Amino acid sequence: MQVLVFVAALLASAAFTRWIRDFSIARGWVSVPGSDRHVHVRPIPRLGGVAIFLTLWCMVLLAQLVPGHFGTPGYPLPYFTLKILGPATVVFLLGLIDDFVGLNAYLKFAVQAGAAILLFCNGFGISRLSILSPDSHLGWLVGLPLTILWVLWITNAFNLIDGLDGLSAGSALFSTLVTGVVAILFHNEGILFLTLALAGAIAGFLRYNFNPASIFLGDCGSLLIGFLLSAIALAGSQKAPTAIAVAIPIVSLGLPILDVAVAVIRRFLSCQRLFDADREHIHHKLLGRGISHRQVVLVLYGVSACFGLLSLLLLNQAGTAVAMVLIVVGIGVLIGVQQLRYPEFLELGRAANRTLNQRSVIANDISIRRTTDALQSCTTLAEFCQALQECLKPVGFDGFGLYLPSELPAGVELYPFTHASGSKLHFFWDRSITLSDTNWTLTFSLLKRNGKRLGSFTLYRKNLASPLLLDLDVFTATGFSNAIAAVIEEMLASRTVKAHKEQTRIPGFETVGPVMTSRARQPLVAPTSG
């Protein structure tokens, strides 16, 4: 019976698909490439879901007319399948209308939720969770929302991954094979019949949908397949042990579930609307790496097959087996998402690392605040540089610079600064570092008390290997730049510059000619005789 159901569905689907393709082309019911999300370059009919829908109903009719060959005598197969295909028909019609006129996302979700409620009323819903207790029973107030969430997730997952020829249908085929194996092991005749019929219908359709495709699933097909797989998983959970009922469907549907999860998380992190279409799905990222259309589909077929095999290992209900499967799946998902290099997840990882180092961030922020207060008592450049070094060196900075246009006498060297050119001064904790060694800068404008520009203050970093454990907002929130400007302005205000640089005086420093010395230090450069 099993082989006959699959073969009959395959042949019927292939015949229906070819007829629907030719009929759609004759009527002009084709998908014209007009969006950057489209990867096809010529008009292609998109009503392949009609062929799958007709095939399923034909198989139900055959099971009713010839139960000895396509059904199980004594088993109410048509009644069982109708309880699933009835709500599925609602979803199919929804997708069919969407293929022709386009529907609002909220309306589609509402109709899908209504179909999920029908499914729940027909006895196919989430009624228990093994993570709570083996004998736990969920009331409808909890079970119904969970059922709706599950149906919406899987239904739309297959719709979202339907972006490449044969991807959605092929991934669904691997999932149906897993469901069929579980149905055989637990003697679930109704689920086995529906699964084999769906698998045959998908296999027959793939003959025309694999790259290069001559017909697409369309929304009517992808939504129908997704809804049926979610419903079959719920129906199969009625006889299977609780752990298997929960874990196997989730793992076997790993690719579409992962794609939706990634899409929801990244759109949330980037403050985008959840229902907006984009080119950031898993298959789009692989295409962006230069992999061909067909190769991407084959790679994702392999991923679906791996998820399917891992889900079958869960049939061994030993705790170690379940733990190993979940660990392998978790590690594989983390590595895969990391390799795709989504900016949102890279930033999420950076934020997670920063959270672990938040204590250091707070300590460095406090140090900046204390230094801002300490700068007010600095009267010499030496004190000024020492205060900044004690604060900024532990944070990860390598030095700082001052740009004071029209404020410094030409040819004057101010210890401990190095005079670069013009009105630019630099101070590095390590005297061997030069400006060309720095790889990162942060510059603040310095304003005088009257609001006019005094110059600028720049922070330098050489080593970018370690993260900067600091909130950059602390520089503005604490008045850090204002404190620096006030100190520099005070020192410059007390300076007297005579003609021809005969003498320049700054508190704590003296110079003769071009050389500046400190009362407390020996001259940095000895005066030279003419």
Protein Blocks (a to p, Z undefined) as FASTA:
>chain_A
ZZmmmmmmmmmmmmmmmmmmmmmmmnopacddfbfkbcbfbdcdfklmmmmmmmmmmmmm
mmmmmmmlmmcehiafklmmmmmmmmmmmmmmmmmmmmmnopafklmmmmmmmmmmmmmm
nopacfbdfklomkbccdfklmmmmmmmmmmmmmmmmmmmmmbghklmmmmmmmmmmmmm
mmmmnopaklmmmmmmmmmmmmmmmmmmpccdfbdfbjmlmmmmmmmmmmmmmmmmmmmc
fklmmmmmmmmmmmmmmmmmmmmmmmmmnopafkbccfkbfklmmmmnopafklmmmmmm
mmmmmmmmmmmmmmpmcfklmmmmmmmmmmmmmmmmmmnopaklmmmmmmmmmmmmmmmm
mmmmmmmmmmmmmmmmpcbfklmmmmmmmmmmmnopabdcdddehkacghiacdfbdcfb
hjaccddfblmbcfklpcbdcddddddfkopafbdcddddfblmbccdddfklmmmnomm
mmmmmmmmmmmmmpccdehhlaccdehiacehjbccdfkbccfbdcddZZ
